[in-house]
Structure formats: structure tokens, C-alpha cells
């Protein structure tokens, strides 16, 4: 009997030993092919990516079949968990690769347009013509996106069953943390695919596939920060017909303001913080912290100008967007000058930024007549250079545009409800979020006229704890530093730019409705309701070479139980202020707020 048991044990060990070796080799082959696929993606080689993904799928499927032999082990306590997790991981991997293969198949016809190495079907003609043809066929992609979404959902379902607590981070490689990151990453990818579909559906209509579209493009100077990203300095009108873009004209915003046919009383903040301003101008109309609300106000005034024309939407961009485009395209020639990304000592900024500030600095008026159409000219030159750039440049251009949209340096507003809904779903529309957890949005407006935001540094800290009644008790600290000497900002100055002047800041802090201030230091705040949020707002001045620390303690009517969720929204035009969050003793590593960020903490 004992000999028989020993024999069975030996057979069991040999069987599972051989099975383990075969599974290991198969899994190793899948990992190798997966890495090759990732490498091909980085090289923008679509054909190679598809080939390696197919090999990865074969290896994963073979490994999955081999590991079926281990299924009986799932009944063994403890061991069964890990066997089940391996099988779930393999199933998730197969579904994930299926999604990747379907996606590469979907974009293959557009390889040429996207600048990828592959057999695209839109060859010949100018770059604009190829793009136009590609846009017309985008509707064919959406069914494939549905399939990608189904595969990702199936993958997510399997991964969600893997509990990270079974893999303590004391083990080499922090496996529990990696599992949580994988879950979060999969959630984000699935959400991106789902959110992208509505935009692809309406993109042909946006790009004038049926009828010509006309868009107003606003340049917001983020160095003189305003609610939606910057002081409105200039505008241009662009026509889009079957993907082909052309400019209809551009000018200085002051010229447009001079054609206003009616007077509108300024809102209270303008009257209060901009002394001497007796009416609302287009240049000051982006006062609402929500881009849609501001553009509705802008459009009411625009319709009352002599230059007003029927438009289909308003696109806003700032200096960060222009700089990113030049980083990809290289120098651009306009008005007999060359605009570059080289550093200028006068502002410790890129030359293109310095030139735009020279244009925007109102007292230096000798160039404005000659260069009143600077934004339209620069945008046209950038488009011409982009369309004539090598195909290898296009993925970088697409990346720069996408990054600008994500970071709110490029904002969209459309009259078409479907297009507007798609832009909002992608978070490209500068909207305030109706978040159902804790919320924080710091919005600032520079009412000084100087370009102080070139130099002012900002750091935000927030602590969160449970109050006596179970609600949240929070302390928000904002630290400002202005490490630059004062410029000559007098209207009588004979030359030079007024960049570093007194910073006159209207500070608004949006928090969940029902929140109450308990204590403030450094600044007096008013408390009100705006855009369905509680608003704390105040006004301060900060001189060059100065510093200021503001603290606000407040309560939020949200019970601190189970999981704490916080959404921090980023103001358009702002580049990555540093945030530090301490929620219930869980200190988040300091991070730059480049995009809206959600923090989730288990209490």
C-alpha cells in the first residue's frame, strides 16, 4: 500500500514537474513576444506590432491550455487561490491581446495618416486630402472599438477577481502594488476606449465632412492668468471643409472690442478688482471658472460686434500649446522673424513666449498694427509646416495635441450637442466636474495686467481627517513665492516689457456644496454658492520678491467611511502646481497637477 502511495506521489511530482516546466517555457515565450510587440509600438511599426501580438496570443493560449491541468489543485486550501489567480491572469491576458489586435486592425487603414509604418489605404494627394479622406471613413472604426471594449471588459472582469492582499508588498517586487496598478491601468484604458467612441462618431461632422464648419480660435495668455486659462489677447476665424483647414482672418482682441455695438455692465468681480472698467469687454468675458459658461458670455458679446459672424464653436489655446507644437515642428517664420523655443534671458522663457508677450504688452504699441493678426498667421504657419512634415513627425504632433487637450492648454466648445457631449466626456471641454465624492478646484485670475504668472510659484497642501460628527475636516494651505525683481510697468516707460509687476489675484476655491469655513489665515474669504459648488473667494496682492501663505480650514458634509475619494481639478492654462495630500494619515507623494487627478484612499 505504501509502495503504491509512493508510486502515485512520484507520478504526481513527475507529471506536475513536467507540466510546470512546459508552462514556464510557454509563459516565458509569451512574455518575450509581448515585449517585442511593445518595442514595435514604440518604433511606430504597425505591421510588426500585429505580428508580435499574434505570436503573443498563440503563446498565451498555449500556456492557458497547459495550465488547465492544474485546475484540480484549486480545491486545495490556500494553494487553490494562487492557481485560480494564474488562470484568471492568463484569461485576462488573452482578452487584452485580443483587444490590442482588434485595435491595430482598426487603425491599419489610417497608418499613413497617423505616420505609422504599415499598409495604410489613404495614400496619394496632399496631407490634408489624405486626412480628409480618412475622416470620412471614421464611422467604420466604431464597431471595432465596440469589440475592443468587450475584450477589455472581459479582461477587467478576470483581473478584478485577483485580490492584491494575497500578495503582500514585503515580497520582492511589491506584487500587491503592481496588481493594484494593473487594475487601475486597465480601468483607465477601458474608460478611454469607451469615451473615445462618441468623439470618433462626431469627428467627421466637426471636420466639415457634410457642410463647411467655421470656428473661432482664441489665444489665451496664460502668463496673465484668467479663469479659463488666460487673458484673451487675440482671435482668428478658421474654416474647415472635408478636413481641409483654411484661415479667414485674425486680429487683436482690442480691435474686436472696439466694434461692440452695445454696452454690458461689468460683473461684480470686474467692477471690484479692475478699477475704471465701466463695461464688460470680450477680453474680460472669460470670468466664469467653467469654460462653457464663459464662452456663452463671450459669444453674447461677439454677436453684438460688427465683426461677428456665424460660427460653429470656439477653440481656445495658450502659450503652452504653441510651445509644444514648436518643440515638434521646429522654428516658424512669420512677419520676417523666426520664432523658436530657444531660451531668452529677459524672461527665462522660450523666445516664442517672449515674442508673444511683446505682442500682448499693451503699452508697447508700435508693433500691434503691423502684427495684429499674429495668432492667425502663427497657426496657419504651424498647420502648413505640420502638413508638409515627414510622416514620422505626425505621431509626435498627435501626441502634442492630445497632451495639450488633457492638460487643458487646448479647450473645445461646440454648438453641436453631440460634439459638445463627446468633448466633455473626454474632459477636453474645460467643464467643472459633477463629482460625487470630495472635490477641490483652485481657480485664479490675474487682474494686474502684468505677466506675473511667468514667475509666481505655487504649492498646495491639504490634510483630511474625520471630524467629531463623522464628516470631513480639511485644512488647505496655498504657498506663493515670487522670485523676480520688479519690472518698470509704468505706462510712460520708453521701452522694455512689464512682465514682473504686482500680482493682483482673485482666488477662488471650489469645494463640495454645503462646506463651511471654520478658520482662515493670510486672507479673508467670502463664502457663497457658484456653479453648484460652495465657493470660497478672496483677493490679494503679491509684490515681486515676496511670498504669501494662505490657510483655510473647513468642513465638508461627506461621511468618512470605507473609501475616501477626492477629485482635484486643474485650472486651464496652469502648468503643474505642486500638490501634497495627507488623507487620514495616508501621505501622497508630492505631484505636479498636470491633469485632473482622482485620489482614492481606504480608511
C-alpha positions in Angstrom: 0.0 0.0 0.0 2.8 2.4 1.0 4.7 1.5 -2.2 1.6 2.3 -4.2 1.2 5.6 -2.5 4.9 6.4 -3.0 4.4 5.5 -6.7 1.4 7.8 -7.1 3.3 10.6 -5.4 6.2 10.1 -7.7 3.9 10.1 -10.7 2.2 13.2 -9.4 5.5 15.0 -8.9 6.8 14.0 -12.3 3.6 14.9 -14.0 3.3 18.4 -12.4 7.0 18.9 -12.7 6.9 18.3 -16.5 3.7 20.4 -16.7 5.4 23.2 -14.7 8.5 23.2 -17.0 6.3 23.3 -20.2 4.1 26.0 -18.7 7.1 28.1 -17.7 8.7 27.9 -21.1 5.4 28.8 -22.8 4.8 31.7 -20.4 8.4 32.9 -21.0 7.8 32.8 -24.7 4.6 34.9 -24.3 6.4 37.5 -22.2 9.2 37.7 -24.8 6.8 38.2 -27.7 4.8 40.7 -25.6 8.0 42.8 -25.1 8.7 42.6 -28.8 5.2 43.9 -29.5 5.8 46.8 -27.1 9.1 47.6 -28.8 7.4 47.6 -32.2 4.7 50.0 -30.8 7.5 52.4 -29.7 9.0 52.2 -33.2 5.6 53.1 -34.6 5.8 49.9 -36.7 2.2 48.7 -37.0 2.8 45.6 -39.1 5.5 44.3 -36.7 3.2 45.1 -33.8 0.4 43.0 -35.2 2.8 40.1 -35.9 4.2 40.0 -32.4 0.7 40.4 -30.9 -0.4 37.4 -32.9 2.6 35.4 -31.6 1.9 36.6 -28.0 -1.7 35.4 -28.3 -0.6 31.9 -29.5 1.8 31.6 -26.6 -0.7 32.8 -24.0 -3.4 30.4 -25.4 -0.9 27.5 -25.3 0.0 28.4 -21.7 -3.6 28.7 -20.8 -4.3 25.2 -22.1 -1.3 23.7 -20.4 -2.4 25.3 -17.1 -5.8 23.7 -17.3 -4.1 20.6 -15.9 -3.6 22.5 -12.6 -7.4 23.0 -12.2 -7.8 20.1 -9.7 -5.4 22.0 -7.4 -7.9 24.8 -6.9 -9.7 22.7 -4.3 -6.6 22.7 -2.1 -6.8 25.4 0.6 -4.5 28.4 0.1 -2.8 26.9 -3.0 -6.1 27.0 -4.8 -6.2 30.8 -4.6 -3.0 31.2 -6.5 -3.8 28.6 -9.1 -7.1 30.4 -9.8 -5.3 33.7 -9.9 -2.8 32.4 -12.5 -5.7 31.1 -14.6 -7.5 34.4 -14.3 -4.4 36.3 -15.3 -3.9 34.2 -18.4 -7.5 34.6 -19.4 -7.2 38.4 -18.8 -4.0 38.4 -20.9 -5.7 36.6 -23.9 -8.6 39.1 -23.8 -6.2 42.0 -23.5 -4.1 40.8 -26.5 -7.4 40.3 -28.5 -8.3 43.9 -27.7 -4.8 45.1 -28.9 -5.1 43.0 -32.2 -8.6 44.4 -32.9 -7.4 47.9 -32.3 -4.3 47.6 -34.6 -6.6 46.1 -37.3 -8.9 49.2 -36.8 -6.2 51.8 -37.3 -4.3 49.9 -40.0 -6.1 51.8 -42.8 -5.1 55.1 -41.2 -1.4 54.1 -40.8 -0.3 56.6 -43.4 -2.4 59.4 -41.9 -1.1 58.7 -38.4 2.5 58.5 -39.6 2.8 54.8 -38.7 4.7 52.1 -40.6 2.0 50.0 -42.1 -0.1 49.4 -45.2 -2.5 52.4 -44.9 -5.2 52.9 -47.5 -5.2 56.7 -47.8 -2.1 57.2 -50.0 -1.6 59.9 -52.6 -2.7 63.5 -52.7 -1.7 66.2 -50.2 -1.5 65.5 -46.4 -4.8 67.5 -45.9 -6.5 65.5 -48.6 -5.4 62.2 -47.1 -6.6 63.3 -43.7 -9.9 64.4 -45.1 -10.5 61.0 -46.8 -9.6 59.3 -43.6 -12.0 61.3 -41.5 -14.8 60.5 -43.9 -14.4 56.8 -43.1 -14.1 57.0 -39.3 -17.6 55.6 -38.8 -16.2 52.2 -39.9 -13.9 52.2 -36.8 -16.6 52.4 -34.2 -17.8 48.7 -34.5 -14.2 47.6 -33.9 -14.0 49.8 -30.9 -17.1 48.1 -29.5 -15.2 44.8 -29.9 -12.1 46.3 -28.2 -14.3 47.4 -25.3 -15.9 44.0 -24.9 -12.4 42.3 -24.7 -11.2 44.9 -22.2 -14.3 44.4 -20.1 -13.7 40.7 -20.1 -10.1 41.2 -19.1 -11.1 43.6 -16.4 -13.6 41.1 -15.0 -10.9 38.5 -14.5 -8.3 40.9 -13.1 -10.8 42.3 -10.6 -11.1 38.8 -9.1 -7.4 38.8 -8.2 -7.1 40.1 -4.6 -3.9 42.1 -4.1 -3.9 41.4 -0.3 -2.9 37.8 -1.2 0.4 39.2 -2.4 1.9 41.3 0.3 4.3 44.1 -0.7 7.0 42.7 1.6 7.7 40.2 -1.2 10.3 41.1 -3.8 8.9 43.5 -6.5 5.9 44.7 -4.4 3.4 42.3 -6.2 0.3 43.7 -4.4 1.1 47.2 -5.5 1.7 46.0 -9.1 -1.7 44.2 -9.1 -3.5 47.4 -7.9 -1.7 49.5 -10.6 -2.6 46.9 -13.2 -6.3 47.2 -12.2 -6.2 51.0 -12.3 -4.4 51.0 -15.6 -7.0 48.6 -17.1 -9.8 50.7 -15.8 -8.3 53.8 -17.4 -7.7 52.1 -20.8 -11.3 50.7 -20.9 -12.7 54.1 -19.9 -10.5 55.8 -22.7 -11.8 53.4 -25.3 -15.4 53.9 -24.2 -15.1 57.7 -24.0 -13.2 57.9 -27.4 -16.0 56.3 -29.4 -18.5 59.3 -29.2 -15.7 61.6 -30.3 -14.8 59.5 -33.4 -18.5 59.3 -34.3 -18.9 63.1 -34.4 -15.4 63.9 -35.7 -16.3 63.8 -39.4 -19.1 66.3 -38.7 -16.8 68.5 -36.7 -14.3 68.5 -39.6 -16.9 69.5 -42.1 -17.5 66.2 -43.9 -21.0 67.3 -44.9 -21.1 71.0 -44.6 -18.3 73.5 -44.0 -17.7 74.5 -40.4 -16.4 77.7 -39.0 -14.6 78.0 -35.7 -13.4 81.0 -33.7 -9.9 80.4 -32.2 -9.0 82.4 -29.1 -5.5 82.9 -27.8 -5.4 83.0 -24.0 -2.3 84.4 -22.5 -1.7 82.1 -19.5 1.1 84.4 -18.3 -1.7 86.8 -17.3 -3.9 84.0 -15.9 -7.7 84.2 -16.1 -10.4 81.8 -15.2 -10.4 79.7 -18.4 -6.7 79.8 -19.0 -5.5 83.3 -19.6 -6.3 86.9 -20.7 -7.9 86.8 -24.2 -5.3 88.5 -26.4 -6.2 87.7 -30.0 -8.6 85.7 -32.1 -8.8 84.1 -35.5 -11.5 82.5 -37.7 -10.9 79.2 -39.4 -13.0 77.3 -41.9 -13.0 73.5 -42.1 -14.3 71.8 -45.2 -14.0 68.0 -45.6 -10.9 68.0 -43.3 -9.2 70.9 -45.2 -8.5 73.9 -42.9 -8.1 77.5 -44.0 -7.9 80.8 -42.2 -10.5 83.5 -42.8 -8.7 86.2 -40.8 -7.4 87.2 -37.4 -6.9 90.3 -35.3 -6.1 91.7 -31.9 -8.9 91.3 -29.3 -8.9 95.1 -28.6 -9.8 95.7 -32.3 -12.8 93.4 -31.8 -13.8 95.1 -28.6 -13.8 98.5 -30.4 -16.6 97.2 -32.7 -19.0 96.4 -29.8 -22.4 97.8 -30.6 -23.8 97.6 -27.1 -22.6 98.2 -23.5 -23.0 95.5 -20.9 -22.4 96.3 -17.2 -19.4 94.5 -15.8 -20.0 91.7 -13.4 -19.2 92.4 -9.7 -15.6 90.9 -9.7 -14.6 93.0 -12.8 -16.1 96.2 -11.2 -14.5 95.4 -7.9 -11.0 94.2 -8.9 -10.5 96.2 -12.2 -11.0 99.8 -11.2 -12.0 102.1 -14.0 -13.6 99.4 -16.1 -17.2 100.6 -16.8 -18.4 97.8 -19.1 -17.7 94.2 -19.9 -15.3 93.7 -22.8 -14.8 90.5 -24.8 -11.2 90.4 -23.4 -12.5 90.1 -19.9 -15.5 87.9 -20.5 -13.9 84.6 -19.7 -14.6 85.2 -16.0 -16.5 82.0 -15.2 -14.4 79.1 -13.9 -16.4 76.8 -16.3 -15.3 77.2 -19.9 -18.7 76.6 -21.4 -20.3 79.2 -19.1 -17.5 81.7 -20.1 -17.9 81.0 -23.8 -21.6 81.6 -23.6 -20.9 85.0 -22.2 -18.1 85.7 -24.8 -20.5 84.6 -27.6 -23.2 87.0 -26.5 -20.8 89.9 -26.8 -19.3 88.6 -30.0 -22.7 88.5 -31.6 -23.0 92.2 -30.8 -19.8 93.2 -32.6 -19.6 94.5 -36.2 -17.2 91.6 -37.0 -19.5 89.0 -35.6 -20.1 86.0 -37.9 -21.9 82.7 -37.6 -19.6 80.2 -36.0 -19.9 76.5 -35.0 -17.8 76.6 -31.9 -14.9 78.3 -30.0 -11.5 76.7 -29.5 -9.1 78.3 -27.0 -5.3 77.7 -26.9 -2.5 79.1 -24.8 1.3 79.6 -25.0 2.0 76.1 -23.7 0.2 74.7 -26.8 2.1 76.9 -29.1 5.4 75.9 -27.4 4.6 72.2 -27.6 3.9 72.5 -31.3 7.2 74.3 -32.0 9.1 71.7 -30.0 7.8 69.1 -32.6 7.9 71.2 -35.7 11.0 73.4 -35.1 11.3 77.2 -35.8 8.5 79.0 -37.6 8.9 82.1 -39.8 6.3 84.9 -39.6 6.5 88.7 -40.2 10.1 88.4 -41.3 11.1 86.9 -37.9 11.8 83.4 -36.8 10.0 82.1 -33.8 11.9 79.4 -31.8 12.0 77.5 -28.5 15.4 78.9 -27.5 15.7 80.5 -24.0 15.6 84.3 -23.6 17.3 85.7 -20.5 14.9 88.6 -20.2 12.1 86.2 -19.1 13.9 82.9 -18.7 11.4 81.5 -21.2 11.3 80.4 -24.8 11.8 83.0 -27.5 8.3 82.3 -28.9 6.8 83.1 -25.5 8.8 86.3 -25.2 7.7 87.4 -28.7 4.0 86.7 -27.8 4.4 88.7 -24.6 5.9 91.6 -26.6 2.8 91.5 -28.7 0.4 91.3 -25.8 2.1 94.0 -23.7 -0.4 96.8 -24.4 1.8 99.9 -23.7 4.4 98.7 -26.3 2.1 99.6 -29.2 4.5 100.2 -32.0 4.2 96.6 -33.3 0.5 96.0 -32.9 -0.7 97.5 -36.2 1.9 95.5 -38.1 1.3 92.3 -36.3 -2.4 92.4 -35.3 -3.0 89.0 -37.0 -0.1 87.2 -35.3 -2.2 84.3 -33.9 -3.9 83.5 -37.2 -0.5 83.8 -39.0 1.3 81.6 -36.5 -1.5 79.0 -36.6 -1.5 79.0 -40.4 2.3 78.6 -40.5 2.1 75.8 -37.9 -0.5 74.0 -39.9 1.4 74.4 -43.2 4.6 73.1 -41.6 2.7 70.2 -39.9 1.0 69.1 -43.2 4.4 69.2 -45.0 6.3 67.5 -42.2 7.7 63.9 -42.7 5.2 61.2 -41.7 7.5 60.2 -38.8 6.7 63.6 -37.2 2.9 63.1 -37.2 2.7 60.7 -34.2 4.6 63.4 -32.2 2.2 66.1 -33.4 -0.8 64.0 -32.4 0.8 63.3 -29.1 1.4 67.1 -28.5 -2.2 67.9 -29.4 -3.6 65.1 -27.2 -1.4 66.2 -24.3 -2.5 69.8 -24.7 -6.1 68.7 -24.6 -5.6 66.5 -21.5 -3.7 69.3 -19.7 -6.2 71.9 -20.7 -4.0 74.1 -22.8 -6.4 73.5 -25.7 -10.2 73.7 -24.9 -13.2 72.9 -27.1 -16.7 74.3 -27.2 -19.1 73.2 -30.0 -22.7 74.2 -30.8 -23.4 70.7 -32.0 -24.8 68.9 -28.8 -23.3 65.5 -29.8 -19.9 67.1 -30.4 -20.0 69.1 -27.2 -21.1 65.9 -25.2 -18.2 64.0 -26.7 -15.6 66.7 -25.8 -17.0 66.8 -22.3 -16.8 63.1 -21.9 -13.1 63.2 -23.0 -12.6 66.1 -20.5 -11.5 68.3 -23.4 -14.1 71.0 -22.7 -12.9 72.7 -19.5 -16.0 71.8 -17.6 -16.4 71.7 -13.8 -17.0 68.1 -12.8 -20.2 67.0 -11.0 -18.2 64.6 -8.9 -20.0 62.6 -6.2 -17.1 62.5 -3.7 -14.8 65.1 -2.2 -13.8 67.9 -4.6 -11.2 70.6 -4.9 -10.7 73.2 -7.7 -8.5 76.2 -7.2 -9.1 78.9 -9.8 -7.2 82.2 -10.1 -7.5 85.4 -12.1 -4.6 87.8 -12.5 -6.1 91.3 -12.6 -2.8 93.2 -12.7 -2.1 93.4 -16.5 1.5 92.3 -15.9 2.6 88.8 -16.9 3.3 87.8 -13.3 2.4 84.1 -13.9 5.7 83.7 -15.7 7.3 83.9 -12.3 4.9 83.2 -9.5 5.4 79.8 -7.9 2.5 78.0 -6.2 2.5 75.0 -3.8 -0.7 73.4 -2.4 -1.1 71.2 0.6 -4.2 69.6 2.0 -4.8 67.5 5.1 -8.0 65.5 5.5 -9.3 63.9 8.7 -12.5 62.6 10.3 -14.4 65.2 12.3 -16.4 64.6 15.5 -19.7 64.2 13.6 -18.1 61.8 11.1 -17.9 64.5 8.4 -14.6 65.6 6.8 -12.4 68.2 8.4 -9.9 69.7 6.0 -7.1 72.2 6.0 -5.9 73.7 2.7 -2.6 75.6 2.5 -1.5 77.6 -0.5 2.0 79.0 -0.6 3.1 81.6 -3.1 6.6 82.7 -4.0 7.5 85.5 -6.4 11.3 85.1 -7.1 11.8 88.0 -9.5 12.6 91.7 -9.3 10.0 94.3 -10.2 10.0 95.5 -13.9 9.2 99.0 -14.9 5.4 98.8 -15.5 4.6 102.5 -15.9 2.6 103.5 -18.9 5.2 106.2 -19.6 8.1 103.8 -19.9 10.1 104.2 -23.2 10.9 100.5 -23.7 11.1 97.1 -22.1 8.3 94.8 -21.1 6.2 94.8 -18.0 6.4 91.1 -17.1 7.1 91.2 -13.4 4.6 93.6 -11.9 2.4 93.4 -8.7 0.4 90.2 -8.8 -3.3 91.1 -8.1 -5.0 87.7 -7.7 -8.7 86.9 -7.4 -8.5 83.5 -5.7 -11.5 81.1 -5.9 -11.6 77.7 -4.2 -14.5 75.4 -5.2 -15.4 72.6 -2.8 -18.5 70.3 -2.3 -21.8 72.1 -1.8 -22.5 72.6 1.9 -18.9 73.0 3.0 -18.3 75.6 5.8 -15.2 77.6 6.7 -14.1 77.3 10.3 -10.8 79.3 10.2 -8.6 81.2 7.8 -5.2 82.9 8.0 -3.4 85.0 5.4 -6.6 86.1 3.6 -10.2 86.9 4.3 -12.6 84.7 2.3 -16.3 85.2 1.3 -18.5 82.1 1.3 -21.1 81.6 -1.4 -22.6 79.1 -3.9 -21.5 79.1 -7.6 -21.8 76.5 -10.3 -23.5 74.1 -7.9 -20.4 74.2 -5.6 -19.6 76.0 -2.4 -17.2 78.8 -3.3 -14.6 80.4 -1.0 -13.1 83.5 -2.7 -10.8 86.3 -1.8 -8.4 88.8 -3.3 -4.7 89.6 -2.5 -1.7 91.4 -3.9 1.8 90.0 -4.0 4.9 92.1 -4.9 7.9 90.7 -6.8 10.5 89.1 -4.4 7.6 88.5 -2.0 5.9 85.4 -0.5 2.5 84.6 0.9 0.9 81.7 2.8 -2.8 81.2 2.9 -4.6 78.6 5.1 -8.3 77.7 5.0 -9.8 75.2 7.4 -13.3 73.9 6.5 -15.7 71.1 6.9 -17.3 69.0 4.1 -20.6 67.2 4.6 -19.3 63.9 3.5 -19.1 60.9 5.9 -15.6 59.5 6.2 -16.3 55.8 5.9 -14.8 52.9 4.0 -13.2 54.5 1.0 -12.3 58.2 0.6 -12.4 59.7 -2.9 -11.1 63.1 -3.9 -11.2 64.7 -7.3 -8.7 67.6 -7.8 -9.4 69.6 -10.9 -6.7 71.6 -12.7 -7.3 75.1 -14.0 -6.7 75.6 -17.7 -3.5 77.4 -18.6 -1.8 76.5 -15.4 1.3 74.3 -15.6 1.7 71.7 -12.9 1.5 73.4 -9.5 2.8 71.0 -6.8 0.2 69.3 -4.6 0.7 67.3 -1.4 -2.2 65.4 0.1 -2.4 63.8 3.5 -5.7 61.9 3.8 -6.3 60.1 7.1 -2.6 59.7 7.6 -2.0 58.3 4.1 0.5 60.8 2.7 0.6 61.0 -1.1 3.9 61.7 -2.7 4.1 65.3 -3.9 3.0 65.6 -7.5 2.5 68.2 -10.2 -1.1 68.7 -11.1 -0.8 68.4 -14.9 -4.3 67.0 -15.4 -7.4 66.4 -13.2 -6.5 63.8 -10.6 -8.6 61.4 -8.6 -7.2 60.1 -5.3 -8.7 57.0 -3.6 -7.8 56.1 -0.1 -9.1 53.2 2.0 -9.8 54.4 5.5 
